[in-house]
Amino acid sequence: MQIKPILSALRRHKAGTFLIAAQIALTLAIVCNALFIIQQRVAHLSEPSGIDEANIFVIKSEWVGAPAPDQADAQMREDLQVLRQLPGVQNVTPSNSYPLRGDGWDDAIRLKPDQVQDSSGATIYFADENFLDTLDLKLIAGRNFRAEEIGHMDLRYKLAPPVVIITKALAEKLFPGETAVGKTIYLIGGPATVIGEVELLQAQSVEHWASEFAYRSVIIPERLNVSLGAFYIVRARPGQLETAMPAAVKALFAHNPRRVINEDDGVLSFSDVRSRAYESDRGMAILMGVICAVLLAVTAAGIVGLTSFWVGQRRKQIGVRRALGATRRDILNYFMTENLLISVGGVLFGAVLAIAINLWMVTRFEMHHLSMVYLMAGVAMLLLLGQGAVLAPALRASRVPPVEATRSV
């Protein structure tokens, strides 16, 4: 197949050629970046929390009457005892927050008291001696809190516990190549000795700004007494989550009815917590998928429409070629090659446009740089789409009989 006659024909149809090439380029640029965003969002959705999600639920109990801190702590300890006595409950712990909640307590971590620049940011979890067991956290170094080390505080107190447990990610950031156990770190309220290290514990926020600190957490041996209420993280026995959740709420109200547990977010299984935390990521992935599908469909329809129009215009020329000895395969190859040339021009320009769009998003939205794998996959996809879309009109052109050469235009 000689390319020169095809290029001559395309020069006579500049407008249509440019429109299809531009459409392919724009589709490639958007689809490559959209697929990359989908991959990033899906990967974000599947990030591990480090806890036994299948058997954990959370209760948000709000007190009626705003009790004093000491009274609130006593009520909290009574609630914990009530929950532990339920047959479907394996363990329970109080906390100020939990992974994926979206809101909570963060603090700057330093290694020296007079340090100007923070060594790292970290999520702060208040906990008792049952925290590790309830969340099923893996202790990889040091020890757990003892019951006598657990205190209680309200928001007016300084955050200055004598001992803490930190995550492996934070330990590696603060003490690379060393063990963190026995070391001293400085919170906003003062020094604390690291007595243990857990494998994995995700932060409360899953927003992009918090990605650097996603697994840097500090566990504080305190029950946080807020007059408005408390979070109870409950670990049900395997297979008993559905029965343990309503039983826990019923038991709490039976023990002390002076509380409020909202229907919408007062009791959440961790599957609900995860669903809510990643709702925007899931929505973005779906939206990008729909946009890709629509763009690819419109591009394919444009190629089919333009090629069909050209076939209608060239029926007499095709008939002449057939009369001069061209086979059906020759006619088919002509239109397939013609479309391939247009597609190649489109994807070359589209590849440059895709990189430019990605660079703009990197600077404006702090996104990752586009992987060349997605660019190459997009190029292959658009070339295959173009060849597939032109196949039907090209087959119709190959069936034009030689007698068309004798018909008047």
C-alpha positions in Angstrom: 0.0 0.0 0.0 1.5 3.3 -1.1 1.1 6.1 1.4 1.5 9.0 -1.0 -2.0 8.7 -2.6 -3.5 8.5 0.9 -1.8 11.7 2.0 -2.9 13.5 -1.1 -6.5 12.4 -0.4 -6.2 13.6 3.2 -4.9 17.0 2.0 -8.1 17.4 0.0 -10.1 16.8 3.2 -8.2 18.9 5.7 -11.1 20.0 7.8 -12.4 16.4 8.5 -8.8 15.1 9.0 -8.0 17.9 11.5 -11.2 17.4 13.5 -10.8 13.7 13.9 -7.1 14.0 14.8 -7.9 16.8 17.3 -10.7 14.6 18.8 -8.3 11.7 19.2 -5.7 13.9 20.7 -8.1 15.4 23.3 -9.6 12.0 24.1 -6.1 10.6 24.7 -5.0 13.5 26.9 -8.1 13.2 29.1 -8.4 9.4 29.2 -4.7 8.9 30.2 -5.0 11.4 33.0 -8.5 10.1 34.0 -7.2 6.4 34.1 -4.3 7.6 36.2 -6.6 9.4 38.6 -8.8 6.3 38.8 -5.8 4.1 39.7 -4.7 6.6 42.4 -8.1 6.7 43.9 -8.6 2.9 43.8 -5.2 2.4 45.4 -6.2 5.0 48.1 -9.5 3.1 48.7 -7.6 -0.1 49.5 -5.0 1.3 51.9 -5.0 -0.9 55.1 -6.0 0.6 58.4 -4.1 -1.9 60.5 -7.1 -2.9 62.6 -9.6 -5.8 62.6 -12.2 -4.0 60.4 -14.5 -7.0 60.0 -15.3 -7.2 63.7 -15.1 -3.6 64.9 -17.8 -1.0 65.4 -17.8 2.4 67.0 -20.3 4.0 69.4 -20.5 7.7 69.9 -22.2 8.3 73.2 -23.0 11.9 74.1 -23.9 12.8 77.7 -26.9 14.7 78.8 -26.2 17.5 81.3 -22.5 18.1 80.6 -21.0 16.3 83.6 -17.7 17.3 85.2 -14.6 15.6 84.0 -14.3 13.3 87.0 -18.0 12.3 86.7 -17.6 11.8 82.9 -14.6 9.5 83.5 -16.6 7.5 86.1 -19.5 7.1 83.7 -17.1 6.1 80.9 -15.5 3.4 83.0 -18.9 2.1 83.9 -19.9 2.0 80.3 -16.8 0.1 79.4 -17.5 -2.5 82.0 -21.1 -2.9 80.8 -19.9 -3.4 77.2 -17.3 -6.0 78.2 -19.9 -8.1 79.9 -21.9 -8.6 76.7 -21.6 -12.1 75.3 -20.9 -10.9 71.7 -18.2 -8.4 72.7 -14.5 -9.5 72.8 -13.1 -6.2 74.0 -13.7 -2.4 74.1 -11.6 0.7 74.5 -12.4 4.4 74.7 -10.7 6.9 72.4 -10.9 10.4 71.1 -11.1 9.1 67.6 -10.4 6.1 65.3 -8.9 5.5 61.9 -10.7 7.0 58.9 -13.0 9.1 61.0 -11.9 12.3 59.2 -11.4 14.4 62.3 -9.3 14.1 65.5 -6.2 15.2 67.3 -2.9 15.8 65.6 0.4 17.0 67.2 3.9 18.0 66.2 6.6 15.6 67.3 10.1 16.8 68.2 13.3 15.1 69.5 14.6 18.0 71.5 12.8 20.4 73.8 14.4 23.5 72.1 13.9 22.2 68.6 12.5 24.8 66.2 11.5 22.6 63.2 9.2 19.7 63.9 10.6 16.3 63.2 7.2 15.0 62.1 3.5 15.4 62.5 1.4 12.6 64.0 -2.1 11.5 64.8 -2.8 11.3 68.5 -5.0 8.5 69.8 -6.0 8.4 73.5 -6.3 4.9 74.8 -6.3 2.5 77.7 -4.6 -0.9 78.2 -7.2 -2.6 76.0 -6.6 -0.4 72.9 -4.1 -2.7 71.2 -6.2 -5.8 71.8 -9.5 -4.2 70.7 -8.1 -2.9 67.5 -6.0 -6.0 67.0 -2.8 -4.0 66.6 0.5 -6.0 66.3 3.0 -5.0 68.9 6.4 -5.5 67.2 8.7 -4.0 69.9 8.5 -3.1 73.6 5.3 -3.5 75.7 1.7 -2.5 76.1 0.4 0.0 78.7 -0.2 -1.2 82.2 -3.6 -0.5 83.9 -1.9 1.7 86.5 -0.4 3.9 83.7 -3.8 4.9 82.3 -4.9 8.4 83.4 -7.7 10.7 82.4 -7.7 14.3 81.1 -9.9 16.9 79.6 -9.1 19.4 76.9 -7.7 21.9 79.4 -4.8 19.7 80.4 -1.4 19.6 78.7 -0.6 16.7 76.5 2.3 15.4 78.4 2.0 11.6 79.1 5.1 9.9 80.7 5.0 7.0 78.2 3.6 6.5 74.7 3.4 3.8 72.0 4.1 4.8 68.4 3.7 3.2 65.0 6.5 1.7 63.0 6.2 4.4 60.3 6.7 7.2 62.9 9.6 5.3 64.5 11.4 5.0 61.2 10.9 8.7 60.5 12.2 9.7 64.0 14.9 7.1 64.5 15.9 5.6 61.2 17.9 2.4 61.6 17.4 2.4 65.3 14.9 1.0 67.8 12.4 3.6 69.1 11.8 1.8 72.4 13.4 3.7 75.3 13.8 6.9 73.3 12.3 10.2 74.3 10.1 12.3 72.1 8.6 15.7 72.8 4.9 16.4 72.4 3.3 19.9 72.8 3.1 19.4 76.5 6.5 17.9 77.2 8.7 14.7 77.0 7.4 11.2 76.7 9.3 7.8 76.7 8.5 5.4 73.9 7.7 2.0 75.5 6.3 0.2 72.5 6.0 0.1 68.7 3.0 -1.2 66.7 3.2 -2.4 63.1 0.4 -0.4 61.5 -2.3 2.1 62.6 -3.8 4.5 60.0 -4.5 8.1 60.8 -8.0 9.7 61.2 -7.8 11.7 57.9 -7.5 10.2 54.4 -7.2 13.6 52.7 -4.4 14.2 50.3 -2.7 16.7 52.6 -2.4 14.1 55.3 -0.9 11.3 53.0 2.7 11.9 54.3 1.5 11.2 57.9 -1.0 8.5 57.1 0.6 5.9 59.3 2.5 8.1 61.8 0.5 7.8 65.0 1.1 8.2 68.8 -1.0 6.3 71.3 -1.4 8.1 74.6 -2.3 6.3 77.9 -5.2 8.6 78.8 -9.0 8.5 78.7 -10.1 11.8 77.2 -13.0 13.1 79.2 -15.1 15.5 77.2 -18.3 16.6 78.8 -20.1 16.1 75.5 -19.4 12.4 75.3 -17.0 9.7 74.2 -16.2 7.2 71.5 -16.2 3.5 72.3 -14.4 1.3 69.9 -15.9 -2.2 70.3 -14.5 -5.5 68.9 -17.1 -8.1 68.5 -16.4 -11.8 68.6 -16.0 -13.3 65.1 -19.3 -13.6 63.3 -21.3 -11.7 66.0 -20.9 -8.1 64.7 -24.6 -7.7 63.6 -26.0 -8.9 66.9 -23.4 -7.1 69.1 -24.1 -3.6 67.7 -27.8 -3.3 68.8 -27.1 -5.3 72.0 -24.4 -2.7 72.9 -26.7 0.2 72.4 -29.5 -1.4 74.4 -27.1 -2.2 77.3 -25.8 1.3 77.4 -29.3 2.9 77.6 -30.3 0.3 80.2 -27.3 1.2 82.4 -27.7 5.0 82.0 -30.4 6.5 79.8 -29.0 10.1 80.2 -27.2 9.9 76.9 -27.8 10.5 73.2 -26.7 8.1 70.5 -27.7 9.4 67.0 -29.3 7.1 64.5 -27.1 8.4 61.6 -23.6 8.2 63.0 -24.0 7.1 66.6 -23.3 3.5 65.8 -21.1 2.6 62.8 -19.6 -0.7 61.7 -16.1 -0.2 60.3 -17.3 -1.0 56.8 -19.6 2.0 57.2 -16.7 4.1 58.4 -14.6 3.1 55.4 -17.4 3.7 53.0 -17.9 7.2 54.4 -14.2 8.0 54.5 -13.6 7.2 50.9 -16.9 8.3 49.5 -15.3 11.2 47.5 -12.6 8.9 46.1 -15.1 6.3 45.0 -17.3 9.0 43.4 -14.3 10.5 41.6 -13.2 7.1 40.3 -16.8 6.5 39.0 -17.0 9.9 37.4 -13.6 9.5 35.7 -14.7 6.1 34.4 -17.9 7.5 33.0 -16.0 10.4 31.3 -13.6 7.9 29.7 -16.4 5.8 28.4 -18.3 8.7 27.0 -15.2 10.2 25.3 -14.2 6.9 23.8 -17.7 6.3 22.5 -17.9 9.8 21.0 -14.5 9.5 19.3 -15.4 6.1 17.9 -18.7 7.5 16.6 -16.8 10.5 15.0 -14.5 8.1 13.2 -17.3 6.0 11.9 -19.3 9.0 10.8 -16.5 10.7 8.9 -15.3 7.5 7.2 -18.9 6.7 6.2 -19.2 10.2 4.7 -15.9 9.7 2.8 -17.0 6.3 1.5 -20.3 7.9 0.2 -18.3 10.6 -1.5 -15.8 8.2 -3.1 -18.1 5.5 -4.4 -17.3 6.3 -8.1 -13.6 6.5 -7.3 -13.8 3.2 -5.5 -15.7 1.7 -8.5 -12.9 2.9 -10.9 -10.3 1.3 -8.7 -12.2 -2.0 -8.6 -12.6 -1.8 -12.4 -8.9 -1.3 -12.8 -8.2 -4.5 -10.8 -8.2 -3.5 -7.1 -9.4 -6.2 -4.8 -11.7 -5.8 -1.9 -8.7 -6.3 0.4 -7.0 -3.4 -1.3 -9.9 -1.1 -0.7 -10.2 -2.3 2.9 -6.5 -1.7 3.5 -6.7 1.8 2.0 -9.3 3.1 4.4 -7.7 1.3 7.4 -4.3 2.8 6.5 -5.9 6.2 6.0 -7.5 6.1 9.5 -4.2 4.8 11.0 -2.3 7.8 9.7 -4.9 10.2 11.2 -4.8 8.3 14.5 -1.1 8.4 14.7 -1.0 12.1 14.2 -3.7 12.5 16.8 -2.0 10.3 19.4 1.3 12.1 18.9 -0.2 15.4 19.7 -2.4 13.9 22.4 0.6 12.4 24.2 2.2 15.9 24.4 -1.2 17.3 25.6 -1.6 14.6 28.2 1.8 15.3 29.7 1.1 19.1 29.7 -2.3 18.6 31.5 -0.6 16.3 34.1 2.1 18.8 34.8 -0.5 21.5 35.3 -2.4 19.3 37.7 0.8 18.5 39.6 1.5 22.1 40.2 -2.1 23.1 41.0 -3.4 20.1 42.9 -0.2 18.3 44.1 -1.0 15.2 42.1 1.6 12.5 41.1 3.4 12.6 37.8 1.7 10.7 35.1 3.2 7.2 34.6 4.4 6.5 31.1 2.7 3.1 31.4 -0.7 4.9 31.3 0.4 7.1 28.4 1.5 4.1 26.3 -1.7 2.2 27.3 -3.8 5.2 26.2 -1.9 5.4 22.9 -2.5 1.7 22.2 -6.2 2.0 23.2 -6.9 4.9 20.9 -5.1 3.3 17.9 -7.1 0.1 18.4 -10.3 2.1 18.9 -9.7 4.0 15.7 -9.0 0.8 13.7 -12.0 -0.9 15.2 -14.3 2.1 14.5 -13.2 2.4 10.8 -13.6 -1.4 10.1 -17.4 -1.3 9.4 -17.3 1.6 6.9 -14.1 0.2 5.3 -15.9 -3.2 4.8 -18.8 -1.4 3.2 -16.3 0.4 0.9 -14.7 -2.9 -0.1 -18.1 -4.2 -1.2 -18.6 -1.3 -3.7 -18.9 -3.1 -7.2 -16.9 -2.1 -10.3 -20.1 -1.0 -12.0 -20.2 2.1 -9.8 -17.5 3.5 -12.2 -20.0 3.8 -14.9 -22.6 5.7 -12.9 -22.9 9.4 -13.0 -22.1 11.3 -9.9 
